[in-house]
Amino acid sequence: MKKNQYKDGERDGYWEDYWSNGKPYYKGNYLNGKKHGLWEFYYSNGKLRYKGYYKDEERHGYWEEYSYYVQYNKTLIKEFHL
C-alpha cells in the first residue's frame, strides 16, 4: 500500500510506503520531484529507524538513528549532523 502525490509528472507532496506486513516503511515529502523536509524510515517491525531532514534530495541537518530491538524501542543510538 502506498500514499503518494504527483504534480506535473513529478513526485510532489506527502508520500508513504509500507512493508508487505502493513507496517510503515517510510513517510516524507517531495518538492518538485526531490525529497525535501522531514523524513522517517522504519524497521519492518514498525519501529522508527531513522528520522531526519532532506533538502533537494540530499540529507541535510540533524538526523537520529533508533534501536531495532523492541526492548530498546525509541532508544536513540546515534545522532549526526550533515
CYANA upper distance limits for C-alpha pairs under 8 A (distance plus 0.5 A):
  1 MET  CA     17 ASP  CA      6.84
  1 MET  CA     18 TYR  CA      6.40
  1 MET  CA     22 GLY  CA      8.09
  2 LYS  CA     15 TRP  CA      8.04
  2 LYS  CA     16 GLU  CA      6.11
  2 LYS  CA     17 ASP  CA      5.09
  2 LYS  CA     18 TYR  CA      7.03
  3 LYS  CA     14 TYR  CA      8.21
  3 LYS  CA     15 TRP  CA      5.95
  3 LYS  CA     16 GLU  CA      5.46
  3 LYS  CA     17 ASP  CA      7.02
  4 ASN  CA     11 ARG  CA      8.18
  4 ASN  CA     12 ASP  CA      8.49
  4 ASN  CA     13 GLY  CA      7.90
  4 ASN  CA     14 TYR  CA      6.67
  4 ASN  CA     15 TRP  CA      4.92
  4 ASN  CA     16 GLU  CA      6.89
  5 GLN  CA     11 ARG  CA      6.57
  5 GLN  CA     12 ASP  CA      6.11
  5 GLN  CA     13 GLY  CA      6.33
  5 GLN  CA     14 TYR  CA      7.17
  5 GLN  CA     15 TRP  CA      7.31
  6 TYR  CA     10 GLU  CA      5.75
  6 TYR  CA     11 ARG  CA      5.06
  6 TYR  CA     12 ASP  CA      5.56
  6 TYR  CA     13 GLY  CA      7.89
  7 LYS  CA     11 ARG  CA      6.90
  7 LYS  CA     12 ASP  CA      6.20
  7 LYS  CA     32 ASN  CA      8.29
 10 GLU  CA     32 ASN  CA      6.77
 10 GLU  CA     33 GLY  CA      5.29
 11 ARG  CA     30 TYR  CA      6.38
 11 ARG  CA     31 LEU  CA      7.57
 11 ARG  CA     32 ASN  CA      7.03
 11 ARG  CA     33 GLY  CA      4.92
 11 ARG  CA     34 LYS  CA      7.69
 12 ASP  CA     29 ASN  CA      7.53
 12 ASP  CA     30 TYR  CA      5.11
 12 ASP  CA     31 LEU  CA      5.45
 12 ASP  CA     32 ASN  CA      6.19
 12 ASP  CA     33 GLY  CA      6.32
 12 ASP  CA     34 LYS  CA      8.32
 13 GLY  CA     29 ASN  CA      5.66
 13 GLY  CA     30 TYR  CA      5.59
 13 GLY  CA     31 LEU  CA      6.78
 14 TYR  CA     27 LYS  CA      8.02
 14 TYR  CA     28 GLY  CA      6.25
 14 TYR  CA     29 ASN  CA      4.89
 14 TYR  CA     30 TYR  CA      6.99
 15 TRP  CA     26 TYR  CA      8.48
 15 TRP  CA     27 LYS  CA      6.25
 15 TRP  CA     28 GLY  CA      5.89
 15 TRP  CA     29 ASN  CA      6.27
 15 TRP  CA     30 TYR  CA      7.87
 16 GLU  CA     24 PRO  CA      7.97
 16 GLU  CA     25 TYR  CA      7.96
 16 GLU  CA     26 TYR  CA      6.16
 16 GLU  CA     27 LYS  CA      4.99
 16 GLU  CA     28 GLY  CA      7.13
 17 ASP  CA     24 PRO  CA      6.68
 17 ASP  CA     25 TYR  CA      5.87
 17 ASP  CA     26 TYR  CA      6.02
 17 ASP  CA     27 LYS  CA      7.30
 18 TYR  CA     22 GLY  CA      6.14
 18 TYR  CA     23 LYS  CA      6.00
 18 TYR  CA     24 PRO  CA      4.77
 18 TYR  CA     25 TYR  CA      5.03
 18 TYR  CA     26 TYR  CA      7.44
 19 TRP  CA     23 LYS  CA      5.89
 19 TRP  CA     24 PRO  CA      6.52
 19 TRP  CA     25 TYR  CA      5.96
 19 TRP  CA     44 SER  CA      6.77
 21 ASN  CA     44 SER  CA      8.23
 23 LYS  CA     44 SER  CA      6.99
 23 LYS  CA     45 ASN  CA      7.25
 23 LYS  CA     46 GLY  CA      5.52
 24 PRO  CA     41 PHE  CA      8.43
 24 PRO  CA     42 TYR  CA      6.72
 24 PRO  CA     44 SER  CA      8.08
 24 PRO  CA     46 GLY  CA      6.39
 25 TYR  CA     41 PHE  CA      6.31
 25 TYR  CA     42 TYR  CA      5.51
 25 TYR  CA     43 TYR  CA      7.37
 25 TYR  CA     44 SER  CA      7.49
 25 TYR  CA     46 GLY  CA      8.11
 26 TYR  CA     39 TRP  CA      7.72
 26 TYR  CA     40 GLU  CA      6.00
 26 TYR  CA     41 PHE  CA      4.86
 26 TYR  CA     42 TYR  CA      6.51
 27 LYS  CA     39 TRP  CA      6.22
 27 LYS  CA     40 GLU  CA      5.78
 27 LYS  CA     41 PHE  CA      7.18
 28 GLY  CA     35 LYS  CA      7.97
 28 GLY  CA     36 HIS  CA      8.26
 28 GLY  CA     37 GLY  CA      7.76
 28 GLY  CA     38 LEU  CA      6.52
 28 GLY  CA     39 TRP  CA      4.83
 28 GLY  CA     40 GLU  CA      6.95
 29 ASN  CA     35 LYS  CA      6.46
 29 ASN  CA     36 HIS  CA      6.19
 29 ASN  CA     37 GLY  CA      6.74
 29 ASN  CA     38 LEU  CA      7.57
 29 ASN  CA     39 TRP  CA      7.52
 30 TYR  CA     34 LYS  CA      5.63
 30 TYR  CA     35 LYS  CA      4.95
 30 TYR  CA     36 HIS  CA      5.78
 30 TYR  CA     37 GLY  CA      8.31
 31 LEU  CA     35 LYS  CA      6.89
 31 LEU  CA     36 HIS  CA      6.36
 31 LEU  CA     56 ASP  CA      8.34
 34 LYS  CA     56 ASP  CA      5.91
 34 LYS  CA     57 GLU  CA      5.37
 35 LYS  CA     54 TYR  CA      6.31
 35 LYS  CA     55 LYS  CA      7.15
 35 LYS  CA     56 ASP  CA      6.50
 35 LYS  CA     57 GLU  CA      4.97
 35 LYS  CA     58 GLU  CA      7.97
 36 HIS  CA     53 TYR  CA      7.49
 36 HIS  CA     54 TYR  CA      5.15
 36 HIS  CA     55 LYS  CA      5.25
 36 HIS  CA     56 ASP  CA      6.23
 36 HIS  CA     57 GLU  CA      6.80
 37 GLY  CA     53 TYR  CA      5.56
 37 GLY  CA     54 TYR  CA      5.64
 37 GLY  CA     55 LYS  CA      6.84
 38 LEU  CA     51 LYS  CA      7.79
 38 LEU  CA     52 GLY  CA      6.08
 38 LEU  CA     53 TYR  CA      4.95
 38 LEU  CA     54 TYR  CA      7.04
 39 TRP  CA     51 LYS  CA      6.32
 39 TRP  CA     52 GLY  CA      6.03
 39 TRP  CA     53 TYR  CA      6.39
 39 TRP  CA     54 TYR  CA      7.71
 40 GLU  CA     48 LEU  CA      7.64
 40 GLU  CA     49 ARG  CA      8.02
 40 GLU  CA     50 TYR  CA      6.22
 40 GLU  CA     51 LYS  CA      5.00
 40 GLU  CA     52 GLY  CA      7.17
 41 PHE  CA     48 LEU  CA      6.73
 41 PHE  CA     49 ARG  CA      6.00
 41 PHE  CA     50 TYR  CA      5.60
 41 PHE  CA     51 LYS  CA      6.97
 42 TYR  CA     46 GLY  CA      6.28
 42 TYR  CA     47 LYS  CA      6.03
 42 TYR  CA     48 LEU  CA      4.95
 42 TYR  CA     49 ARG  CA      5.22
 42 TYR  CA     50 TYR  CA      7.33
 43 TYR  CA     47 LYS  CA      5.95
 43 TYR  CA     48 LEU  CA      6.79
 43 TYR  CA     49 ARG  CA      6.21
 43 TYR  CA     68 TYR  CA      7.29
 47 LYS  CA     68 TYR  CA      7.35
 47 LYS  CA     70 VAL  CA      8.46
 47 LYS  CA     73 ASN  CA      7.39
 47 LYS  CA     74 LYS  CA      8.26
 48 LEU  CA     66 TYR  CA      6.86
 48 LEU  CA     68 TYR  CA      8.42
 48 LEU  CA     74 LYS  CA      7.67
 49 ARG  CA     65 GLU  CA      6.11
 49 ARG  CA     66 TYR  CA      5.43
 49 ARG  CA     67 SER  CA      7.28
 49 ARG  CA     68 TYR  CA      7.38
 50 TYR  CA     63 TRP  CA      7.59
 50 TYR  CA     64 GLU  CA      6.07
 50 TYR  CA     65 GLU  CA      5.08
 50 TYR  CA     66 TYR  CA      6.80
 51 LYS  CA     63 TRP  CA      6.19
 51 LYS  CA     64 GLU  CA      5.76
 51 LYS  CA     65 GLU  CA      7.20
 52 GLY  CA     59 ARG  CA      8.00
 52 GLY  CA     60 HIS  CA      8.11
 52 GLY  CA     61 GLY  CA      7.89
 52 GLY  CA     62 TYR  CA      6.45
 52 GLY  CA     63 TRP  CA      4.75
 52 GLY  CA     64 GLU  CA      6.88
 53 TYR  CA     59 ARG  CA      6.45
 53 TYR  CA     60 HIS  CA      5.86
 53 TYR  CA     61 GLY  CA      6.74
 53 TYR  CA     62 TYR  CA      7.32
 53 TYR  CA     63 TRP  CA      7.41
 54 TYR  CA     58 GLU  CA      5.78
 54 TYR  CA     59 ARG  CA      4.95
 54 TYR  CA     60 HIS  CA      5.52
 54 TYR  CA     61 GLY  CA      8.34
 55 LYS  CA     59 ARG  CA      6.94
 55 LYS  CA     60 HIS  CA      6.32
 59 ARG  CA     82 LEU  CA      7.17
 60 HIS  CA     81 HIS  CA      7.98
 60 HIS  CA     82 LEU  CA      5.78
 61 GLY  CA     81 HIS  CA      5.61
 61 GLY  CA     82 LEU  CA      5.43
 62 TYR  CA     79 GLU  CA      7.86
 62 TYR  CA     80 PHE  CA      6.43
 62 TYR  CA     81 HIS  CA      4.96
 62 TYR  CA     82 LEU  CA      7.05
 63 TRP  CA     79 GLU  CA      6.30
 63 TRP  CA     80 PHE  CA      5.79
 63 TRP  CA     81 HIS  CA      6.55
 63 TRP  CA     82 LEU  CA      8.27
 64 GLU  CA     76 LEU  CA      7.37
 64 GLU  CA     77 ILE  CA      8.31
 64 GLU  CA     78 LYS  CA      6.36
 64 GLU  CA     79 GLU  CA      5.15
 64 GLU  CA     80 PHE  CA      7.03
 65 GLU  CA     76 LEU  CA      6.50
 65 GLU  CA     77 ILE  CA      6.33
 65 GLU  CA     78 LYS  CA      5.56
 65 GLU  CA     79 GLU  CA      6.90
 66 TYR  CA     73 ASN  CA      7.90
 66 TYR  CA     74 LYS  CA      6.52
 66 TYR  CA     75 THR  CA      6.09
 66 TYR  CA     76 LEU  CA      5.12
 66 TYR  CA     77 ILE  CA      5.88
 66 TYR  CA     78 LYS  CA      7.51
 67 SER  CA     72 TYR  CA      6.52
 67 SER  CA     73 ASN  CA      6.62
 67 SER  CA     74 LYS  CA      7.29
 67 SER  CA     75 THR  CA      6.20
 67 SER  CA     76 LEU  CA      7.05
 67 SER  CA     77 ILE  CA      6.62
 68 TYR  CA     72 TYR  CA      7.82
 68 TYR  CA     73 ASN  CA      7.35
 69 TYR  CA     73 ASN  CA      6.70
